[in-house]
Amino acid sequence: MRSTVIVAAISALAACAGSVHAQAQFVWNDNRAAEPQRSVAFVRSYDNKISFEDHALAAMVSANVGQGKRWASVDVVMQQCFSGGFINDFAGINKPYSLTTAADWNQAAYTVQEAAGFTPAVENFTRAWVSSARALPNAGVRELAFRGRQGDWTGPISNDFNPTSRTNPQYGSADAAPGGANDTRTLSAGANERLFTGIGLFGANNQIAFRHFANALRVGDLMRSRSNDDRVVGLSSDGSSAAIGLTQAVRPDANVLPNLRTPSSNTRASVENLFTGGAFSDAAQAGDRLVFYATGHGGRASFSAQQPVILDSDADNIADRQTIRAEFDSPNPEQREAGGLPPESFNPNIFGDSDDLPGSAGIFDIELSLTQPLPMGAEVWINGVNLTNTLSLVPLLLARDLPDQSAGNFTPDAAAVYRVLADRSVVQNTQPFADVQFRSIPGLADNQNLLLGTSVRSGDVEVVHVNIPAPAAGALAGIAGVLAGRRRRKEAGVRA
């Protein structure tokens, strides 16, 4: 089962455009570091819950795709940051699938979006992938991943635009070797086939920016040309059978893109309904195929045991301080600023995530999930900076849920969640760990599992760390976590 692209083949670049490349391999070698074992990629729904983790989406594909299942095959395309983290979870699925991602497991997926005063322009991997699909209607999904990566001038290998931090779009399928039936499957329905498309915009209402609408409408317009209108549906933060649209053309598209019908919200239950076929009015037939495209909020979580907890005390020798060395990656809050493609006359001052930051550029929104509430007067410090003046209690229904490590390894619910806002300088260059210190908390300082996890968010990018209890308390805490997770799912209807 191939899960990563591992061989370089320059000869594929010379393939004749417009023809069916039956023998072309379209493979490349990024020499990228492998994703760690305890790393999970995920996307969020409108209510800050988890729409799906990488292992959850893989389970949906496994349960609903293949002989005797709802779908004969599925082709998944993801624009999210860290979406390459889904690749290894799909690798063990012996079902007809392909998975194309705009970035690797530890990378932001860049978009270059033109500022006001110009005809809007949105440049990213999705734009390049859609353009390739239009230009090469007979190309297989592996070739489209290859061509999209060549044409995405915002991040990977193009010479038109080379940001400091590159992105490396990834691809995987169930084929044992490049060029098999999954790699060569096209985005057009064959004989005795029907093609259905689900398009998800993930994140809260105020987190779905202009570029995400452009992404979704571009894919919707493409897939409408390959299928019936009622077989292209969207999942958005408004599940009231609404339609999303743009009132103007978005370069380099020539015309205004048609609206996308969104009969369902972007919750886990809606995604599951999509994969079971419930989102479509057509009764199941043999040969039905599904294309699933996702844009919007992307996150990455790591799971590891807490680093040594340092306890300190005042003159009375009562421990009232706790410093935790927590894993604490700081996401880049910005996209890129640069000139545009020579033929496009882009404004030289182009931006990305600054339109949906929780505050001014460079501010990190940090949520601290705790196993116990903090007492009045408690202080929160990060890397020696007192952030107590930004401290606020987040209602649990509005807090960002921590993802689960695996299908059977649930993260317990937090007893309390607090938010602090930190300037970029506070958390920058502290990877992979930061000092999270709680002060003036007598009686809680000796709780070495006080910090359940952290969520650091800026723009679309979110990095999460979940603390796994120390081995001495691991067995009991693990059982408690499983029970808490089961209660949560029962009460929330599988986090619907």
N, C-alpha and C positions, 0 to 999 in steps of 0.2 A: 504494500500500500504506500503510494508516494504522498508525502505531506509537504515537501518543500521542493523548490526548484534549485538544482544543484550543479548543473553542467552549463558551461558557456558555449554558445554556438553562434558565431558571427555570421555564418553562411545564411542564417534565417533572415538577416537584414536585407538580403538581396532578393527575397522572394517577390514574385510578380504581384503587384497590387490588383485586387479584384478577382483573382482566380481562387479556386479551392486548393488549399495547400495540404493535400492529403499526406504528404511525406514530411512536411516541415515539422520540426520539433518545437521551435519557439521556446527555448530554455535559456536560463542565465544563472550566473553564480554571483551572489552578493557577498559571500564570505561573512555573513552575519552571525553574531553570537546566538546560540540556541536559547529559547525561552526557558527560564528556570522552572522547576517542577511545581513549586507553590506560587504560581502566577496565574491570575485569572483576568480575562478581558470581559467587559460587560457594557451594556447600554442601559439608560434610564428611561422611565416613563414620565408622564406629565406630573405625577404626584411624588416624585423623588424616590419611588420604589425602583426595584430592578426589573426591567422588562425581560431581560435574559442574560445569563452569563454564557461564556463560550461552551461550557459543558451542557447547559440547558438547551441551547440552540442545536447542538449536535444530537441531543436526545430527541428533540422534536423531529429532526431529519430522519433519524434512525427508526422512529416509530411510525412515520407516515410516508416513507418513500421506499419504492422497490416493488417487487412482484407481489400482487395481491393487496397492495396498500393504496392510499388515496392518490399518490402521485407516482408516475413511472420514473420520473427523475426530478431533480431540483438543481438550479443554478443560483448561487448566492453571490451577491456583490455588495461590498461594504465600504463606505466612504469614511467611517469613523477613525479617529485617532486610536492607536493600539489594536486595530482590527486584525493585524497579523497574528495576534494571540489566539484567534479562533482556529488557525490552521492545524495545530497539533491535536486539538480536541476532535476534529473531524477525521483525523488520519486513520482511526480505528474503525470507521464506519464502512462496512462492506455493502454500500448502497450506491446507486447511480447519482453522484453529486459532483459539482465543482464549486470552488470557493475562491473568489477574487477579492483581495483587500487593498485599500489605498495606501497602507503603511504597514510596517513590521510591528512586532509585538510591543516594542518600547519606543515607538516613534509617533509624533504628531502627524496628522494628515493635513498638509498645508492647503490653504485656499488663498488666492490673491483676488481681492475684490476691489473694484474701482471706487474711488471716493465720489462724493456728490458733485454735481455739475457736469457730468458726462453721461452718455448712454450707459446704463449699468453693464458691467462686465464681471463675470465670475469664471475664474480659471482654476481648475483643479483636476484630479484624476478622473472624476466622473465625467467632466466635459470631454476629456481626451478619449475615454472609453466609449461614450455615446457617439462621438464623431467617428471613431474607428468602426463601430457597429453599423453606422449609416453608410460609410464608404465601402465596407466589405460585408455585404449582407450574407455571404456564404462562408464567412470565416467562423471557425470554432471558438469556443469560449476561452481556450488557452491562448489562441492567437490574439484575441481581443484584449486579454490581460497584458500580453506582450506589447501590442501596439499602443494600448492606453498608457502604459508605463513609458514608452518612448515619447509619446505626445504630451505627457504631463510636464509642462515646463516649470511647474511650481516646486518641484522637489527632487526627482530622482536622477535621471541620467542625461537629460536634455542640456545642451550648451546654451540655450536661450536664457536660462535663468537658473542660477546655482546658489541657493541659500546656504548659509553656514551649516545648518543642520539638514542634511538630505533626508528624503523619505524613500523607502524601497518597497513599492507595491509587491505583494506576494500572491501566490497562486498554489492551489492544491486540488487534487481530484482523487477519485477512487481507482484510477488507472494504475496498473502496476508499472508502466513505463510511459513516457511521453508519447502522445499521438494516438491514444486509445479512444474508445467510443465516447467517454465523457469529455475528453479534451477537444474532440472534433465536433461535438454537438453544437448546432447553431442556435441563434435566437429566433428562428422561424419554425413554425409547426410543420412537421413532415406529414407524410401520408398516414392517415388514421391517428393523427395527434391533434390535441387542442392545447393551446398555450395560455396560461393564466399568469398574472403578475401581481404581486403584493409589494407595495412601496411604503416603508416605514420612516416617519420623521420622529426622531426620538429626542426627548427632553421636555422640559416644562414650556408653557406658552411663551414666557419671556426669555427662553433660551433657544428658541428656533429662529434663527436669523435669516436674513434675506437669501444668503447663499444656499441654505438648506432647501428653501422653497424652489430656488432655481435648479438645484440638483434633482429634486423629486419630479419637477415638471419636465425636465429634459428626459429623464428615464421614462416617465409616463408617456410622453409624446412619441418616443422611440418605440415602446412596446405596443402602443395603440396601432402603430403602423404594421405590426406583426400579428395582431389579434383583434378580437371584438372589443368595443369600448367597455362593455359590462364585465369584461374579464381582466380589467386593470383597475385595482382599488388601492386606496391609501389608508394608512394608519397614522393618525395625527393626534395632537393634544386636545383636539375637539372632536369628540365622538358623536356629534349630533347630525350625522349625514350631511355634513357641510362639504363645501368644495374649496380648495385653495387655488389661488391663481395670482398672476402678476399682471399689472396694467400696462406694462411696456415690454418691448423686446429686451433681451439680455444677450449682449454680444458674447460669442460670435454667432449666435443664432440670428437668422434674418427676420423672423416674425415673432409676434407675441405668442407665447406658448399656451396651449389650451389648459383649462382648469383640470385639476385632479380630484376625483370624488373620494371623500374620506368617510365612509360609513362607520368606521370603528376608531376607538382610541388606541394609543400606543402602549397599552398595558400588556403584561405577560399573557393574560387570558385572551386578549385579542390576537396576539401573535400565534398562540396555540390554535385559536379558531381559524386563522389563516392556513396553518399547516394541516389541519384536519379537513379543510375545504369548506367550512361553515361560512366563510366570508364571501363566498361566491354562490350565485343562485343556481348554477348549473349542477345537475346531478352527476355523480362520478361516472366516468367512462374509462375503459382501458386506454392507455396511451396519453392520458392527461399529464401535462408537464407544468411545473411551477418555476417561475423566476422570482426571487426575493431580493429586493434592493433596500439597503438601510443607509440613512444619512442622519446627521445630528450628533448628539452627545455621545462621546466615547470615553471609557474609563479603563484603568488598569489597577488591579489589586494584588498585593503580595501578602502572603501569610507566613509568619515566622514567630518563634518564641520571643518574648520580650527580652531585651537586653537587660543586664543587671540594673536593678532599681537602687538608686542611691538615696538613703534616708538621712535627713539632717535634723538638727534641733536647735532651739534657742537656749538661753542660759538655764532654763528650768529642766533641761535634759528630756523634755517631752518631744518626741518626734513629730514635727509639724510640717515637714517638707518632703516631697518625693520628686525625684528627677528620673525620668524614664528615657532611655536611649531608644527612641522609636524610629523605625524605618520611615523616611520622610522625603521622598523625592519631590522636587519642586517643578511643576510643569511650566513650560514656557508660555506666558500669557499672550504672546503676540503671534501673528502669522508673519508675513514678510513685507518689507518695504523695498521696492525697486522699480526700475523702468520696465516697460512692457515689451511685448514682441514688436520687432520693427514694423511689420505690416499692420499692426493693430492700433497705433497711436494711443497707447494707454497713458493715463496720467502717471507721471513718475512717482507720485506719492500714493501708494496703494496700501490698503489695510485689510485686516482679516478680523480677528476675534475682538477687536476693540469695540464693536457694536453691541456685544452682549456680555461684557464683563460685569461683575456685581458692583463694581465701583470704578474709579479711575484706573487707567492702564497701570499694570504692575501691582495691583492689590490682590492678595490671595485670600479667598474665602475658605477658612479652615473649620471643619466641624470635628469636635472631640466627643466620641461616644464612650460613656463611662458606665461602669457596673454599679455605681452609687452616685447619688446627687452630691454636689458640692455644698458645704455649709455657707451661710452668710459670711462675707468677709474673705472668702478664699480668693487667692490670686493665681493667675495663669501667666507663666513666662515661657517663651520659646527662644532658645539660643541666647539666653541672658537678657532678652528684651521683655519688659513688662507690658503685656497686652490686655491687662484687666479692664482698662477703660473701654475696650471694644467688646468685652465679654457680654454675651446674651444667651439666655436659655431658649432653645429651639423646641417648640411643641413636637412631641414624638410623631404625630401624624404628618408633620411637615419636614421632619429631619430626613437626611439622606440615608437610606438603608445601606448597611454593609452587605456586600455580596457573599454568597456561600462558596466555600472552597471546592465542593464537589456535590454530586447529587445526594449523597448520604452523609455529608459532613457540613452541617448547618452552622451558621454564625448566630450566637444567641442575640436576642434583642437587647438593646441598651436600656438601662434604667433611667438615664438622663443624657441629653445631647446639648453641648454648648458650642456656640460659634464665636470665633475671634477673627479679626481682620488683620492681616500682616502685610507690611510693605515688602516688596520684592527682595529688598536687601536683607530682610530678616531670615529668609529661608533659602536664598540663592547660595549656591556653592557649599551646601551642607550635606550633599548626598554621600552615602546612602542613609545617614542617620542625622537626627536632630535631637536636641535636649528639650523635652517637654516637661516643665516643672510646675508642680502645684505647691503653693505655699499657704501657710496659716490654716492648716486642716488637721488639727489634733484629732486622733482617733481614726483617721482615714489614711494617714501616711504609711501605716504598715500593711495596707492592702496592696499587695504587689500585682494584683490583677485589676487595679482601678481603671486603667486605660484599656478599653476594649478595642478601640481602633480609631484611626484618623482618616479624614477625607479632605484633601487639599484640591481646591477647584479654582480654575481661572479660565474664563471663556468656555469653550467646549471641552477643555482638557481637565480630567480629574484623575488624581492618583490617590489610591486608598492603601492603607496598611492595616491588617487585622492581626492583633496580638493573639498568639496561641498560648494557652496557660503553660506555666512551667511544668516539667514532667511530674514533680511531686504531687501536684494538684490536678494533673491532666486527666486522669481517669474520671474523677467525679465531675470536673468541669465539662468534660466531653459529653458525658451522659446528660448533664443539665442543658448543654447546648443543643443536643439532638431533640430533647423534649420541648425546649423553648421554640426551636425551629418548627417542630410539628404543630405546636399550638398556634404559632403565627400563621401557618398555612391554612389550618383548619378555620381559624377565625376570619382570615382575609380572603378565603376562597381561592387559594393558590395565588395569593398576591394580586388578585384582579383589581 
